[in-house]
Amino acid sequence: MPLWLTLVLVVVIGAGIVVVIAVAGSRAGQRHGYSGMSGETVVRCSRGHLFTTVWIPGSSFKAVRLGYQRYQRCPVCGKWRMVEPVADAELTDDDRRTAAEHHTGRLP
């Protein structure tokens, strides 16, 4: 088998694995009460600040993934903090409004 064909197969299989992980992670998060998985998600930093970020399981460009938490910049205080998604049942309307006022951008 030519080298270029082997490389193409590796890339296609790798991309397929990433998609499967992202879809499975999104569905698992939604089953546990996190409606924003694979899109805009309300998260809380280690200091308690609420903000929205793009949260796609298995993918992140602006954060370091550490299990179900991430280490990323909090737009409220401007410092790098541990963040984790907040379940819908834990959020009040005021919490949602506060989180919507602070957003991290379009990249996951």
C-alpha angles and dihedrals in degrees: 000000000000118000094240091055091050090051092049091051092049092050093047093048091046092051090049091053091050091051092049091050092048094049094045092048092049093051092046091051092049091051089055094053102268104126097179098063109136091020142027108355130180109233135180123218124219089265092055099255115147123217141145126252138165105264117189114168111238094017134083134147101172100039142050111241115224108176109295092342130072134209106225143137116283109222091205098061099012094233130119110255142160110267134187135182119265118227115241092239090061095054126091123200089258090053091052092049092048092049092048090056091062121051133167101212139259102300119091 
